[in-house]
Amino acid sequence: MANEKPSMLNHSFSKKSSLLHRPSNILRPETPPLDLENVSETLLEKNIKASQMKFGFLGLGIMGGGIVKNLLNSGHKVLVWNRTGAKCKDFEKVGATIAVTPCDVVEEADITFSCVADPQAAKEMVFGNCGVLHCPSLEGKGYVEMTSIDADTSHDIVEAISGKGGRYLEAQIQGSKTQAEEGTLIILAAGDRTL
């Protein structure tokens, strides 16, 4: 049994990734489920007061899930959406509200965070069917892109968001799954300073 390989999930996609032109058939090890009720020591040490704003979150994967966990454990109101809706159910049990589409998240939230798999998925959140641009107005709304994206994708998204009156911030994540769960990620941000 010591020689057994970890279980792998095949996340196959029909296209090649535009990033480095590599195939997007990536085998990733299964990760243990996120313990949503366990509050990290780091979070307990901080004196975080719940905001009156409502936060939206698109993407509950390895990084996004940890970030949302900490927002909820800090008492914030969080509206979530994930392409696989089943992931949302666990977050609903600990206080999140589930949205039907990315557009629904943006309409209800003051600030929406997007933390999805890749640049193509980030574009789909904004430009795709029921995406952010399907909202009648983004006036006064904030959109924070946390997905690792290229400059062209960021430019396309900022133009679209600001063109409808929204504010945009690119916030690249530096860290691991453990750091996301503990609330110790490093975020490199650029964009609208009011966010």
DABEL-V316236 format. One record per residue. RES is the residue in one letter. OMEGA is omega in degrees with one decimal (999 if undefined). D_LAST is the distance of its C-alpha to the last C-alpha in whole Angstrom. Layout:
RES;OMEGA;D_LAST + RES;OMEGA;D_LAST
//
This chain:
M;-179.6;51 + A;-178.8;49 + N;-179.1;49 + E;176.5;47 + K;177.3;44 + P;177.9;41 + S;-178.7;40 + M;173.8;38 + L;178.1;37 + N;177.4;37 + H;-176.0;34 + S;176.8;36 + F;-175.4;34 + S;-176.0;36 + K;168.7;34 + K;176.2;34 + S;177.8;31 + S;179.4;30 + L;-179.5;28 + L;178.2;31 + H;179.1;34 + R;177.9;34 + P;-179.9;36 + S;171.8;33 + N;-175.6;36 + I;175.3;34 + L;-179.2;36 + R;177.8;34 + P;175.3;35 + E;178.1;35 + T;178.4;32 + P;-179.4;33 + P;179.8;31 + L;176.2;28 + D;-172.7;29 + L;-175.5;27 + E;-179.6;28 + N;179.9;29 + V;-177.8;26 + S;177.5;26 + E;-180.0;27 + T;-179.5;24 + L;179.0;22 + L;-179.0;25 + E;-178.6;25 + K;177.5;21 + N;-176.2;21 + I;176.4;18 + K;179.9;18 + A;179.0;17 + S;173.8;14 + Q;179.0;15 + M;174.1;12 + K;179.8;13 + F;174.1;12 + G;179.8;14 + F;177.7;15 + L;178.7;17 + G;-178.3;20 + L;179.4;22 + G;-175.4;23 + I;-178.1;24 + M;-178.5;20 + G;179.5;19 + G;178.7;21 + G;179.3;21 + I;179.9;17 + V;177.4;18 + K;-178.2;21 + N;174.7;19 + L;-180.0;16 + L;-179.9;20 + N;176.1;22 + S;176.9;19 + G;-180.0;20 + H;173.7;16 + K;-175.9;17 + V;175.6;17 + L;-173.9;18 + V;172.2;19 + W;175.2;21 + N;-178.2;23 + R;170.4;26 + T;-173.2;28 + G;-178.6;28 + A;178.8;30 + K;-177.9;27 + C;-174.9;26 + K;179.7;29 + D;179.5;28 + F;176.9;25 + E;-179.5;26 + K;-179.5;29 + V;169.6;26 + G;179.0;24 + A;173.1;22 + T;-178.4;22 + I;175.2;23 + A;-178.6;23 + V;-177.2;25 + T;173.0;23 + P;177.8;19 + C;178.4;19 + D;178.8;20 + V;-177.0;17 + V;179.5;15 + E;-175.4;17 + E;-174.0;17 + A;173.0;13 + D;177.9;10 + I;178.9;8 + T;176.2;11 + F;175.8;11 + S;-179.4;14 + C;-174.6;17 + V;-167.8;20 + A;-171.1;23 + D;-178.4;23 + P;179.7;22 + Q;178.2;24 + A;177.8;23 + A;177.6;19 + K;179.7;21 + E;177.7;23 + M;-176.8;19 + V;-170.8;18 + F;-173.6;22 + G;177.6;24 + N;-177.6;26 + C;179.0;24 + G;-175.4;21 + V;-177.2;18 + L;176.2;19 + H;175.8;22 + C;-179.2;20 + P;-179.3;21 + S;173.8;18 + L;-178.1;14 + E;178.4;14 + G;-178.5;11 + K;174.8;10 + G;178.9;7 + Y;-177.4;9 + V;-179.2;8 + E;-178.5;12 + M;178.4;13 + T;174.1;17 + S;-176.3;19 + I;177.5;19 + D;-176.7;21 + A;-179.7;20 + D;178.6;22 + T;178.6;20 + S;179.2;16 + H;179.3;18 + D;-177.4;19 + I;-179.4;16 + V;178.3;14 + E;-178.8;16 + A;-178.5;17 + I;-178.1;14 + S;177.5;13 + G;177.1;17 + K;174.8;16 + G;-179.1;14 + G;177.2;11 + R;-173.9;7 + Y;175.2;8 + L;172.2;7 + E;-175.1;10 + A;-178.0;11 + Q;-177.9;14 + I;171.7;16 + Q;178.7;19 + G;-175.2;22 + S;176.6;24 + K;-179.7;25 + T;178.9;26 + Q;176.2;23 + A;-179.9;21 + E;-178.3;23 + E;-179.0;23 + G;-178.0;19 + T;177.8;20 + L;171.7;18 + I;-178.7;17 + I;175.8;13 + L;-171.7;13 + A;174.9;10 + A;178.5;10 + G;-176.4;8 + D;-177.3;6 + R;-179.3;5 + T;175.6;4 + L;999;0
//
